[in-house]
């Protein structure tokens, strides 16, 4: 489908809204609001897996504006940073440990 490059820009198959946005935003300014497909690509998963991660609260819910669902890139960054590293057991993780450290 496509991928997100080092600057956070989606490259590959272009969605209609991306084409219009690309004409307005410079490549050095990645968009803050991402559609579902781009949000999924941004964190490195497919759209179906991303939907599952939103349902299980591993990823944030979208913001709504004018009937459009948009994911905040900054919130995705925070949620991604909260994912466990390989070898960590997320079920046994106590969120209060972060507060008390």
Phi and psi restraints in degrees (range 20) as a CNS / XPLOR table:
assign (resid 1 and name C) (resid 2 and name N)
       (resid 2 and name CA) (resid 2 and name C) 1.0 159.8 20.0 2
assign (resid 2 and name N) (resid 2 and name CA)
       (resid 2 and name C) (resid 3 and name N) 1.0 -174.9 20.0 2
assign (resid 2 and name C) (resid 3 and name N)
       (resid 3 and name CA) (resid 3 and name C) 1.0 -153.3 20.0 2
assign (resid 3 and name N) (resid 3 and name CA)
       (resid 3 and name C) (resid 4 and name N) 1.0 170.5 20.0 2
assign (resid 3 and name C) (resid 4 and name N)
       (resid 4 and name CA) (resid 4 and name C) 1.0 -101.7 20.0 2
assign (resid 4 and name N) (resid 4 and name CA)
       (resid 4 and name C) (resid 5 and name N) 1.0 127.3 20.0 2
assign (resid 4 and name C) (resid 5 and name N)
       (resid 5 and name CA) (resid 5 and name C) 1.0 -82.2 20.0 2
assign (resid 5 and name N) (resid 5 and name CA)
       (resid 5 and name C) (resid 6 and name N) 1.0 -177.7 20.0 2
assign (resid 5 and name C) (resid 6 and name N)
       (resid 6 and name CA) (resid 6 and name C) 1.0 -60.7 20.0 2
assign (resid 6 and name N) (resid 6 and name CA)
       (resid 6 and name C) (resid 7 and name N) 1.0 -27.4 20.0 2
assign (resid 6 and name C) (resid 7 and name N)
       (resid 7 and name CA) (resid 7 and name C) 1.0 -84.9 20.0 2
assign (resid 7 and name N) (resid 7 and name CA)
       (resid 7 and name C) (resid 8 and name N) 1.0 -1.8 20.0 2
assign (resid 7 and name C) (resid 8 and name N)
       (resid 8 and name CA) (resid 8 and name C) 1.0 87.7 20.0 2
assign (resid 8 and name N) (resid 8 and name CA)
       (resid 8 and name C) (resid 9 and name N) 1.0 9.6 20.0 2
assign (resid 8 and name C) (resid 9 and name N)
       (resid 9 and name CA) (resid 9 and name C) 1.0 -90.8 20.0 2
assign (resid 9 and name N) (resid 9 and name CA)
       (resid 9 and name C) (resid 10 and name N) 1.0 140.6 20.0 2
assign (resid 9 and name C) (resid 10 and name N)
       (resid 10 and name CA) (resid 10 and name C) 1.0 -79.8 20.0 2
assign (resid 10 and name N) (resid 10 and name CA)
       (resid 10 and name C) (resid 11 and name N) 1.0 127.9 20.0 2
assign (resid 10 and name C) (resid 11 and name N)
       (resid 11 and name CA) (resid 11 and name C) 1.0 -125.7 20.0 2
assign (resid 11 and name N) (resid 11 and name CA)
       (resid 11 and name C) (resid 12 and name N) 1.0 147.9 20.0 2
assign (resid 11 and name C) (resid 12 and name N)
       (resid 12 and name CA) (resid 12 and name C) 1.0 122.0 20.0 2
assign (resid 12 and name N) (resid 12 and name CA)
       (resid 12 and name C) (resid 13 and name N) 1.0 -136.9 20.0 2
assign (resid 12 and name C) (resid 13 and name N)
       (resid 13 and name CA) (resid 13 and name C) 1.0 -63.1 20.0 2
assign (resid 13 and name N) (resid 13 and name CA)
       (resid 13 and name C) (resid 14 and name N) 1.0 125.7 20.0 2
assign (resid 13 and name C) (resid 14 and name N)
       (resid 14 and name CA) (resid 14 and name C) 1.0 -97.3 20.0 2
assign (resid 14 and name N) (resid 14 and name CA)
       (resid 14 and name C) (resid 15 and name N) 1.0 135.0 20.0 2
assign (resid 14 and name C) (resid 15 and name N)
       (resid 15 and name CA) (resid 15 and name C) 1.0 -87.4 20.0 2
assign (resid 15 and name N) (resid 15 and name CA)
       (resid 15 and name C) (resid 16 and name N) 1.0 154.5 20.0 2
assign (resid 15 and name C) (resid 16 and name N)
       (resid 16 and name CA) (resid 16 and name C) 1.0 -53.5 20.0 2
assign (resid 16 and name N) (resid 16 and name CA)
       (resid 16 and name C) (resid 17 and name N) 1.0 -42.2 20.0 2
assign (resid 16 and name C) (resid 17 and name N)
       (resid 17 and name CA) (resid 17 and name C) 1.0 -66.5 20.0 2
assign (resid 17 and name N) (resid 17 and name CA)
       (resid 17 and name C) (resid 18 and name N) 1.0 -30.2 20.0 2
assign (resid 17 and name C) (resid 18 and name N)
       (resid 18 and name CA) (resid 18 and name C) 1.0 -70.0 20.0 2
assign (resid 18 and name N) (resid 18 and name CA)
       (resid 18 and name C) (resid 19 and name N) 1.0 -37.0 20.0 2
assign (resid 18 and name C) (resid 19 and name N)
       (resid 19 and name CA) (resid 19 and name C) 1.0 -62.2 20.0 2
assign (resid 19 and name N) (resid 19 and name CA)
       (resid 19 and name C) (resid 20 and name N) 1.0 -45.5 20.0 2
assign (resid 19 and name C) (resid 20 and name N)
       (resid 20 and name CA) (resid 20 and name C) 1.0 -65.4 20.0 2
assign (resid 20 and name N) (resid 20 and name CA)
       (resid 20 and name C) (resid 21 and name N) 1.0 -42.9 20.0 2
assign (resid 20 and name C) (resid 21 and name N)
       (resid 21 and name CA) (resid 21 and name C) 1.0 -65.4 20.0 2
assign (resid 21 and name N) (resid 21 and name CA)
       (resid 21 and name C) (resid 22 and name N) 1.0 -39.7 20.0 2
assign (resid 21 and name C) (resid 22 and name N)
       (resid 22 and name CA) (resid 22 and name C) 1.0 -61.3 20.0 2
assign (resid 22 and name N) (resid 22 and name CA)
       (resid 22 and name C) (resid 23 and name N) 1.0 -29.2 20.0 2
assign (resid 22 and name C) (resid 23 and name N)
       (resid 23 and name CA) (resid 23 and name C) 1.0 -75.5 20.0 2
assign (resid 23 and name N) (resid 23 and name CA)
       (resid 23 and name C) (resid 24 and name N) 1.0 -18.3 20.0 2
assign (resid 23 and name C) (resid 24 and name N)
       (resid 24 and name CA) (resid 24 and name C) 1.0 -102.2 20.0 2
assign (resid 24 and name N) (resid 24 and name CA)
       (resid 24 and name C) (resid 25 and name N) 1.0 -46.4 20.0 2
assign (resid 24 and name C) (resid 25 and name N)
       (resid 25 and name CA) (resid 25 and name C) 1.0 -87.0 20.0 2
assign (resid 25 and name N) (resid 25 and name CA)
       (resid 25 and name C) (resid 26 and name N) 1.0 137.5 20.0 2
assign (resid 25 and name C) (resid 26 and name N)
       (resid 26 and name CA) (resid 26 and name C) 1.0 -69.3 20.0 2
assign (resid 26 and name N) (resid 26 and name CA)
       (resid 26 and name C) (resid 27 and name N) 1.0 154.9 20.0 2
assign (resid 26 and name C) (resid 27 and name N)
       (resid 27 and name CA) (resid 27 and name C) 1.0 -63.4 20.0 2
assign (resid 27 and name N) (resid 27 and name CA)
       (resid 27 and name C) (resid 28 and name N) 1.0 -21.1 20.0 2
assign (resid 27 and name C) (resid 28 and name N)
       (resid 28 and name CA) (resid 28 and name C) 1.0 -79.7 20.0 2
assign (resid 28 and name N) (resid 28 and name CA)
       (resid 28 and name C) (resid 29 and name N) 1.0 -6.0 20.0 2
assign (resid 28 and name C) (resid 29 and name N)
       (resid 29 and name CA) (resid 29 and name C) 1.0 -118.8 20.0 2
assign (resid 29 and name N) (resid 29 and name CA)
       (resid 29 and name C) (resid 30 and name N) 1.0 90.4 20.0 2
assign (resid 29 and name C) (resid 30 and name N)
       (resid 30 and name CA) (resid 30 and name C) 1.0 -68.5 20.0 2
assign (resid 30 and name N) (resid 30 and name CA)
       (resid 30 and name C) (resid 31 and name N) 1.0 148.0 20.0 2
assign (resid 30 and name C) (resid 31 and name N)
       (resid 31 and name CA) (resid 31 and name C) 1.0 -66.1 20.0 2
assign (resid 31 and name N) (resid 31 and name CA)
       (resid 31 and name C) (resid 32 and name N) 1.0 149.3 20.0 2
assign (resid 31 and name C) (resid 32 and name N)
       (resid 32 and name CA) (resid 32 and name C) 1.0 -83.4 20.0 2
assign (resid 32 and name N) (resid 32 and name CA)
       (resid 32 and name C) (resid 33 and name N) 1.0 -41.4 20.0 2
assign (resid 32 and name C) (resid 33 and name N)
       (resid 33 and name CA) (resid 33 and name C) 1.0 -94.0 20.0 2
assign (resid 33 and name N) (resid 33 and name CA)
       (resid 33 and name C) (resid 34 and name N) 1.0 126.7 20.0 2
assign (resid 33 and name C) (resid 34 and name N)
       (resid 34 and name CA) (resid 34 and name C) 1.0 -118.9 20.0 2
assign (resid 34 and name N) (resid 34 and name CA)
       (resid 34 and name C) (resid 35 and name N) 1.0 136.8 20.0 2
assign (resid 34 and name C) (resid 35 and name N)
       (resid 35 and name CA) (resid 35 and name C) 1.0 -69.0 20.0 2
assign (resid 35 and name N) (resid 35 and name CA)
       (resid 35 and name C) (resid 36 and name N) 1.0 169.8 20.0 2
assign (resid 35 and name C) (resid 36 and name N)
       (resid 36 and name CA) (resid 36 and name C) 1.0 -54.7 20.0 2
assign (resid 36 and name N) (resid 36 and name CA)
       (resid 36 and name C) (resid 37 and name N) 1.0 -49.1 20.0 2
assign (resid 36 and name C) (resid 37 and name N)
       (resid 37 and name CA) (resid 37 and name C) 1.0 -64.1 20.0 2
assign (resid 37 and name N) (resid 37 and name CA)
       (resid 37 and name C) (resid 38 and name N) 1.0 -41.1 20.0 2
assign (resid 37 and name C) (resid 38 and name N)
       (resid 38 and name CA) (resid 38 and name C) 1.0 -72.9 20.0 2
assign (resid 38 and name N) (resid 38 and name CA)
       (resid 38 and name C) (resid 39 and name N) 1.0 -38.6 20.0 2
assign (resid 38 and name C) (resid 39 and name N)
       (resid 39 and name CA) (resid 39 and name C) 1.0 -60.7 20.0 2
assign (resid 39 and name N) (resid 39 and name CA)
       (resid 39 and name C) (resid 40 and name N) 1.0 -42.8 20.0 2
assign (resid 39 and name C) (resid 40 and name N)
       (resid 40 and name CA) (resid 40 and name C) 1.0 -62.5 20.0 2
assign (resid 40 and name N) (resid 40 and name CA)
       (resid 40 and name C) (resid 41 and name N) 1.0 -47.3 20.0 2
assign (resid 40 and name C) (resid 41 and name N)
       (resid 41 and name CA) (resid 41 and name C) 1.0 -63.0 20.0 2
assign (resid 41 and name N) (resid 41 and name CA)
       (resid 41 and name C) (resid 42 and name N) 1.0 -36.1 20.0 2
assign (resid 41 and name C) (resid 42 and name N)
       (resid 42 and name CA) (resid 42 and name C) 1.0 -59.2 20.0 2
assign (resid 42 and name N) (resid 42 and name CA)
       (resid 42 and name C) (resid 43 and name N) 1.0 -39.4 20.0 2
assign (resid 42 and name C) (resid 43 and name N)
       (resid 43 and name CA) (resid 43 and name C) 1.0 -93.5 20.0 2
assign (resid 43 and name N) (resid 43 and name CA)
       (resid 43 and name C) (resid 44 and name N) 1.0 -1.3 20.0 2
assign (resid 43 and name C) (resid 44 and name N)
       (resid 44 and name CA) (resid 44 and name C) 1.0 91.1 20.0 2
assign (resid 44 and name N) (resid 44 and name CA)
       (resid 44 and name C) (resid 45 and name N) 1.0 24.1 20.0 2
assign (resid 44 and name C) (resid 45 and name N)
       (resid 45 and name CA) (resid 45 and name C) 1.0 -128.9 20.0 2
assign (resid 45 and name N) (resid 45 and name CA)
       (resid 45 and name C) (resid 46 and name N) 1.0 169.1 20.0 2
assign (resid 45 and name C) (resid 46 and name N)
       (resid 46 and name CA) (resid 46 and name C) 1.0 -79.3 20.0 2
assign (resid 46 and name N) (resid 46 and name CA)
       (resid 46 and name C) (resid 47 and name N) 1.0 167.3 20.0 2
assign (resid 46 and name C) (resid 47 and name N)
       (resid 47 and name CA) (resid 47 and name C) 1.0 -62.7 20.0 2
assign (resid 47 and name N) (resid 47 and name CA)
       (resid 47 and name C) (resid 48 and name N) 1.0 -38.3 20.0 2
assign (resid 47 and name C) (resid 48 and name N)
       (resid 48 and name CA) (resid 48 and name C) 1.0 -66.0 20.0 2
assign (resid 48 and name N) (resid 48 and name CA)
       (resid 48 and name C) (resid 49 and name N) 1.0 -44.3 20.0 2
assign (resid 48 and name C) (resid 49 and name N)
       (resid 49 and name CA) (resid 49 and name C) 1.0 -64.1 20.0 2
assign (resid 49 and name N) (resid 49 and name CA)
       (resid 49 and name C) (resid 50 and name N) 1.0 -39.4 20.0 2
assign (resid 49 and name C) (resid 50 and name N)
       (resid 50 and name CA) (resid 50 and name C) 1.0 -61.2 20.0 2
assign (resid 50 and name N) (resid 50 and name CA)
       (resid 50 and name C) (resid 51 and name N) 1.0 -43.8 20.0 2
assign (resid 50 and name C) (resid 51 and name N)
       (resid 51 and name CA) (resid 51 and name C) 1.0 -57.4 20.0 2
assign (resid 51 and name N) (resid 51 and name CA)
       (resid 51 and name C) (resid 52 and name N) 1.0 -43.2 20.0 2
assign (resid 51 and name C) (resid 52 and name N)
       (resid 52 and name CA) (resid 52 and name C) 1.0 -62.6 20.0 2
assign (resid 52 and name N) (resid 52 and name CA)
       (resid 52 and name C) (resid 53 and name N) 1.0 -41.9 20.0 2
assign (resid 52 and name C) (resid 53 and name N)
       (resid 53 and name CA) (resid 53 and name C) 1.0 -65.9 20.0 2
assign (resid 53 and name N) (resid 53 and name CA)
       (resid 53 and name C) (resid 54 and name N) 1.0 -34.4 20.0 2
assign (resid 53 and name C) (resid 54 and name N)
       (resid 54 and name CA) (resid 54 and name C) 1.0 -68.1 20.0 2
assign (resid 54 and name N) (resid 54 and name CA)
       (resid 54 and name C) (resid 55 and name N) 1.0 -43.9 20.0 2
assign (resid 54 and name C) (resid 55 and name N)
       (resid 55 and name CA) (resid 55 and name C) 1.0 -60.7 20.0 2
assign (resid 55 and name N) (resid 55 and name CA)
       (resid 55 and name C) (resid 56 and name N) 1.0 -39.2 20.0 2
assign (resid 55 and name C) (resid 56 and name N)
       (resid 56 and name CA) (resid 56 and name C) 1.0 -91.1 20.0 2
assign (resid 56 and name N) (resid 56 and name CA)
       (resid 56 and name C) (resid 57 and name N) 1.0 11.0 20.0 2
assign (resid 56 and name C) (resid 57 and name N)
       (resid 57 and name CA) (resid 57 and name C) 1.0 67.9 20.0 2
assign (resid 57 and name N) (resid 57 and name CA)
       (resid 57 and name C) (resid 58 and name N) 1.0 16.9 20.0 2
assign (resid 57 and name C) (resid 58 and name N)
       (resid 58 and name CA) (resid 58 and name C) 1.0 -72.8 20.0 2
assign (resid 58 and name N) (resid 58 and name CA)
       (resid 58 and name C) (resid 59 and name N) 1.0 -27.4 20.0 2
assign (resid 58 and name C) (resid 59 and name N)
       (resid 59 and name CA) (resid 59 and name C) 1.0 -123.4 20.0 2
assign (resid 59 and name N) (resid 59 and name CA)
       (resid 59 and name C) (resid 60 and name N) 1.0 153.2 20.0 2
assign (resid 59 and name C) (resid 60 and name N)
       (resid 60 and name CA) (resid 60 and name C) 1.0 -70.5 20.0 2
assign (resid 60 and name N) (resid 60 and name CA)
       (resid 60 and name C) (resid 61 and name N) 1.0 158.5 20.0 2
assign (resid 60 and name C) (resid 61 and name N)
       (resid 61 and name CA) (resid 61 and name C) 1.0 -74.4 20.0 2
assign (resid 61 and name N) (resid 61 and name CA)
       (resid 61 and name C) (resid 62 and name N) 1.0 157.3 20.0 2
assign (resid 61 and name C) (resid 62 and name N)
       (resid 62 and name CA) (resid 62 and name C) 1.0 -74.9 20.0 2
assign (resid 62 and name N) (resid 62 and name CA)
       (resid 62 and name C) (resid 63 and name N) 1.0 160.7 20.0 2
assign (resid 62 and name C) (resid 63 and name N)
       (resid 63 and name CA) (resid 63 and name C) 1.0 -91.9 20.0 2
assign (resid 63 and name N) (resid 63 and name CA)
       (resid 63 and name C) (resid 64 and name N) 1.0 151.1 20.0 2
assign (resid 63 and name C) (resid 64 and name N)
       (resid 64 and name CA) (resid 64 and name C) 1.0 -116.7 20.0 2
assign (resid 64 and name N) (resid 64 and name CA)
       (resid 64 and name C) (resid 65 and name N) 1.0 131.9 20.0 2
assign (resid 64 and name C) (resid 65 and name N)
       (resid 65 and name CA) (resid 65 and name C) 1.0 -147.7 20.0 2
assign (resid 65 and name N) (resid 65 and name CA)
       (resid 65 and name C) (resid 66 and name N) 1.0 120.0 20.0 2
assign (resid 65 and name C) (resid 66 and name N)
       (resid 66 and name CA) (resid 66 and name C) 1.0 58.9 20.0 2
assign (resid 66 and name N) (resid 66 and name CA)
       (resid 66 and name C) (resid 67 and name N) 1.0 34.0 20.0 2
assign (resid 66 and name C) (resid 67 and name N)
       (resid 67 and name CA) (resid 67 and name C) 1.0 82.8 20.0 2
assign (resid 67 and name N) (resid 67 and name CA)
       (resid 67 and name C) (resid 68 and name N) 1.0 -5.0 20.0 2
assign (resid 67 and name C) (resid 68 and name N)
       (resid 68 and name CA) (resid 68 and name C) 1.0 -93.5 20.0 2
assign (resid 68 and name N) (resid 68 and name CA)
       (resid 68 and name C) (resid 69 and name N) 1.0 140.3 20.0 2
assign (resid 68 and name C) (resid 69 and name N)
       (resid 69 and name CA) (resid 69 and name C) 1.0 -100.5 20.0 2
assign (resid 69 and name N) (resid 69 and name CA)
       (resid 69 and name C) (resid 70 and name N) 1.0 121.1 20.0 2
assign (resid 69 and name C) (resid 70 and name N)
       (resid 70 and name CA) (resid 70 and name C) 1.0 -129.4 20.0 2
assign (resid 70 and name N) (resid 70 and name CA)
       (resid 70 and name C) (resid 71 and name N) 1.0 135.4 20.0 2
assign (resid 70 and name C) (resid 71 and name N)
       (resid 71 and name CA) (resid 71 and name C) 1.0 -97.0 20.0 2
assign (resid 71 and name N) (resid 71 and name CA)
       (resid 71 and name C) (resid 72 and name N) 1.0 133.5 20.0 2
assign (resid 71 and name C) (resid 72 and name N)
       (resid 72 and name CA) (resid 72 and name C) 1.0 -76.6 20.0 2
assign (resid 72 and name N) (resid 72 and name CA)
       (resid 72 and name C) (resid 73 and name N) 1.0 120.3 20.0 2
assign (resid 72 and name C) (resid 73 and name N)
       (resid 73 and name CA) (resid 73 and name C) 1.0 -57.0 20.0 2
assign (resid 73 and name N) (resid 73 and name CA)
       (resid 73 and name C) (resid 74 and name N) 1.0 -38.6 20.0 2
assign (resid 73 and name C) (resid 74 and name N)
       (resid 74 and name CA) (resid 74 and name C) 1.0 -64.5 20.0 2
assign (resid 74 and name N) (resid 74 and name CA)
       (resid 74 and name C) (resid 75 and name N) 1.0 -39.9 20.0 2
assign (resid 74 and name C) (resid 75 and name N)
       (resid 75 and name CA) (resid 75 and name C) 1.0 -67.9 20.0 2
assign (resid 75 and name N) (resid 75 and name CA)
       (resid 75 and name C) (resid 76 and name N) 1.0 -35.5 20.0 2
assign (resid 75 and name C) (resid 76 and name N)
       (resid 76 and name CA) (resid 76 and name C) 1.0 -63.8 20.0 2
assign (resid 76 and name N) (resid 76 and name CA)
       (resid 76 and name C) (resid 77 and name N) 1.0 -40.0 20.0 2
assign (resid 76 and name C) (resid 77 and name N)
       (resid 77 and name CA) (resid 77 and name C) 1.0 -60.3 20.0 2
assign (resid 77 and name N) (resid 77 and name CA)
       (resid 77 and name C) (resid 78 and name N) 1.0 -45.4 20.0 2
assign (resid 77 and name C) (resid 78 and name N)
       (resid 78 and name CA) (resid 78 and name C) 1.0 -63.7 20.0 2
assign (resid 78 and name N) (resid 78 and name CA)
       (resid 78 and name C) (resid 79 and name N) 1.0 -47.8 20.0 2
assign (resid 78 and name C) (resid 79 and name N)
       (resid 79 and name CA) (resid 79 and name C) 1.0 -62.0 20.0 2
assign (resid 79 and name N) (resid 79 and name CA)
       (resid 79 and name C) (resid 80 and name N) 1.0 -40.6 20.0 2
assign (resid 79 and name C) (resid 80 and name N)
       (resid 80 and name CA) (resid 80 and name C) 1.0 -63.5 20.0 2
assign (resid 80 and name N) (resid 80 and name CA)
       (resid 80 and name C) (resid 81 and name N) 1.0 -40.4 20.0 2
assign (resid 80 and name C) (resid 81 and name N)
       (resid 81 and name CA) (resid 81 and name C) 1.0 -65.5 20.0 2
assign (resid 81 and name N) (resid 81 and name CA)
       (resid 81 and name C) (resid 82 and name N) 1.0 -24.4 20.0 2
assign (resid 81 and name C) (resid 82 and name N)
       (resid 82 and name CA) (resid 82 and name C) 1.0 -82.1 20.0 2
assign (resid 82 and name N) (resid 82 and name CA)
       (resid 82 and name C) (resid 83 and name N) 1.0 -13.1 20.0 2
assign (resid 82 and name C) (resid 83 and name N)
       (resid 83 and name CA) (resid 83 and name C) 1.0 -64.1 20.0 2
assign (resid 83 and name N) (resid 83 and name CA)
       (resid 83 and name C) (resid 84 and name N) 1.0 144.0 20.0 2
assign (resid 83 and name C) (resid 84 and name N)
       (resid 84 and name CA) (resid 84 and name C) 1.0 -68.9 20.0 2
assign (resid 84 and name N) (resid 84 and name CA)
       (resid 84 and name C) (resid 85 and name N) 1.0 150.1 20.0 2
assign (resid 84 and name C) (resid 85 and name N)
       (resid 85 and name CA) (resid 85 and name C) 1.0 -78.2 20.0 2
assign (resid 85 and name N) (resid 85 and name CA)
       (resid 85 and name C) (resid 86 and name N) 1.0 161.5 20.0 2
assign (resid 85 and name C) (resid 86 and name N)
       (resid 86 and name CA) (resid 86 and name C) 1.0 -55.7 20.0 2
assign (resid 86 and name N) (resid 86 and name CA)
       (resid 86 and name C) (resid 87 and name N) 1.0 130.2 20.0 2
assign (resid 86 and name C) (resid 87 and name N)
       (resid 87 and name CA) (resid 87 and name C) 1.0 96.1 20.0 2
assign (resid 87 and name N) (resid 87 and name CA)
       (resid 87 and name C) (resid 88 and name N) 1.0 -15.6 20.0 2
assign (resid 87 and name C) (resid 88 and name N)
       (resid 88 and name CA) (resid 88 and name C) 1.0 -87.0 20.0 2
assign (resid 88 and name N) (resid 88 and name CA)
       (resid 88 and name C) (resid 89 and name N) 1.0 144.7 20.0 2
assign (resid 88 and name C) (resid 89 and name N)
       (resid 89 and name CA) (resid 89 and name C) 1.0 -101.2 20.0 2
assign (resid 89 and name N) (resid 89 and name CA)
       (resid 89 and name C) (resid 90 and name N) 1.0 107.6 20.0 2
assign (resid 89 and name C) (resid 90 and name N)
       (resid 90 and name CA) (resid 90 and name C) 1.0 -67.6 20.0 2
assign (resid 90 and name N) (resid 90 and name CA)
       (resid 90 and name C) (resid 91 and name N) 1.0 -27.2 20.0 2
assign (resid 90 and name C) (resid 91 and name N)
       (resid 91 and name CA) (resid 91 and name C) 1.0 -68.2 20.0 2
assign (resid 91 and name N) (resid 91 and name CA)
       (resid 91 and name C) (resid 92 and name N) 1.0 -32.5 20.0 2
assign (resid 91 and name C) (resid 92 and name N)
       (resid 92 and name CA) (resid 92 and name C) 1.0 -92.1 20.0 2
assign (resid 92 and name N) (resid 92 and name CA)
       (resid 92 and name C) (resid 93 and name N) 1.0 2.4 20.0 2
assign (resid 92 and name C) (resid 93 and name N)
       (resid 93 and name CA) (resid 93 and name C) 1.0 -77.7 20.0 2
assign (resid 93 and name N) (resid 93 and name CA)
       (resid 93 and name C) (resid 94 and name N) 1.0 129.7 20.0 2
assign (resid 93 and name C) (resid 94 and name N)
       (resid 94 and name CA) (resid 94 and name C) 1.0 -100.2 20.0 2
assign (resid 94 and name N) (resid 94 and name CA)
       (resid 94 and name C) (resid 95 and name N) 1.0 116.8 20.0 2
assign (resid 94 and name C) (resid 95 and name N)
       (resid 95 and name CA) (resid 95 and name C) 1.0 -61.7 20.0 2
assign (resid 95 and name N) (resid 95 and name CA)
       (resid 95 and name C) (resid 96 and name N) 1.0 -21.6 20.0 2
assign (resid 95 and name C) (resid 96 and name N)
       (resid 96 and name CA) (resid 96 and name C) 1.0 -71.5 20.0 2
assign (resid 96 and name N) (resid 96 and name CA)
       (resid 96 and name C) (resid 97 and name N) 1.0 -20.7 20.0 2
assign (resid 96 and name C) (resid 97 and name N)
       (resid 97 and name CA) (resid 97 and name C) 1.0 -59.4 20.0 2
assign (resid 97 and name N) (resid 97 and name CA)
       (resid 97 and name C) (resid 98 and name N) 1.0 -36.9 20.0 2
assign (resid 97 and name C) (resid 98 and name N)
       (resid 98 and name CA) (resid 98 and name C) 1.0 -66.3 20.0 2
assign (resid 98 and name N) (resid 98 and name CA)
       (resid 98 and name C) (resid 99 and name N) 1.0 -37.4 20.0 2
assign (resid 98 and name C) (resid 99 and name N)
       (resid 99 and name CA) (resid 99 and name C) 1.0 -72.1 20.0 2
assign (resid 99 and name N) (resid 99 and name CA)
       (resid 99 and name C) (resid 100 and name N) 1.0 -39.3 20.0 2
assign (resid 99 and name C) (resid 100 and name N)
       (resid 100 and name CA) (resid 100 and name C) 1.0 -84.4 20.0 2
assign (resid 100 and name N) (resid 100 and name CA)
       (resid 100 and name C) (resid 101 and name N) 1.0 -13.6 20.0 2
